[in-house]
Amino acid sequence: MLKDNLINVETTIQTACEKVHRRRSEITLIAVSKTKPVEMLQEVYDAGVRDFGENKVQEICEKYDKLPPDIRWHMIGHLQRNKVKYIIDKVCMIHSVDSYRLAEEINIQAKKRRIVMPVLMEVNIAGEQTKYGVSKEDAILLAQEMSHLDNLHVQGLMAVAPYVEDPEDNRKYFQQIRKLAVDIQRKNIDNIDMHALSIGMTGDYAVAIEEGATMVRVGTGIFGERDYSIRRDI
Ligand SMILES: *Cc1c(COP(=O)(O)O)cnc(C)c1O
């Protein structure tokens, strides 16, 4: 059943790629598995997915030990500084860097483990009060500040677009974030790359791919609706 969902998502990705003459290999599908039990993650893993996204430190730590070691875990949720140390050696990328203080802590923890952590800057692209992320205006500033942090590597931008009925309504935001990435890249800031764009969720990932997404984060489309009312034994 999850396999069928996955096939549908794959078809949607392929179709979007063909529409704008992009290669499928340019896009990483991240299966967003928050609130879902490890059995479901294993099923999706068995169907070939290796990139999983979670938004809670505790959930990553609990699932990490129970699933195959070649999974690439992506931290996509708001991250508190005091919890960086728990995931620094478990995740392949932190998508949600939205302050210098957080970047600094990631740098400290990465240095301790002698690694360079790939990160994205989270941008609050529609300026929503309820969302995390730096403003478009502050993004360049933050990029400049992070430039001297040697144990992290900024690879691009991440955004959570507004919830909309019609995905076309988010096209303008995807265009804006891509333009912002180009603007930042043009500044040629040391240690700052802008090749990755983590945009697009279940409701709008086809449009996001058309507008340049290199990573799409699909939860509901693969795992079905989330039920926050029950605390599963994960
Ligand atoms: C939950 C979540 C997703 C996936 O949302 P769906 O609409 O279920 O695909 C993507 N990105 C982030 C940051 C999330 O928290």
The ligand as a MOL file (V3000), in Angstrom:
LIG
                    3D

  0  0  0     0  0            999 V3000
M  V30 BEGIN CTAB
M  V30 COUNTS 15 15 0 0 0
M  V30 BEGIN ATOM
M  V30 1 C 5.6490 17.6910 7.9340 0
M  V30 2 C 6.5920 18.4100 7.0550 0
M  V30 3 C 6.6590 18.1470 5.6700 0
M  V30 4 C 5.7720 17.1500 4.9540 0
M  V30 5 O 4.4500 17.6210 4.8890 0
M  V30 6 P 3.3540 16.8700 3.9850 0
M  V30 7 O 2.3810 17.9380 3.6660 0
M  V30 8 O 2.7780 15.7880 4.8400 0
M  V30 9 O 4.0470 16.3350 2.8010 0
M  V30 10 C 7.5980 18.8420 4.9230 0
M  V30 11 N 8.4260 19.7460 5.4840 0
M  V30 12 C 8.4040 20.0200 6.7950 0
M  V30 13 C 9.3470 21.0360 7.3430 0
M  V30 14 C 7.4930 19.3730 7.6300 0
M  V30 15 O 7.4800 19.6630 8.9300 0
M  V30 END ATOM
M  V30 BEGIN BOND
M  V30 1 1 1 2
M  V30 2 1 2 3
M  V30 3 2 2 14
M  V30 4 1 3 4
M  V30 5 2 3 10
M  V30 6 1 4 5
M  V30 7 1 5 6
M  V30 8 2 6 7
M  V30 9 1 6 8
M  V30 10 1 6 9
M  V30 11 1 10 11
M  V30 12 2 11 12
M  V30 13 1 12 13
M  V30 14 1 12 14
M  V30 15 1 14 15
M  V30 END BOND
M  V30 END CTAB
M  END
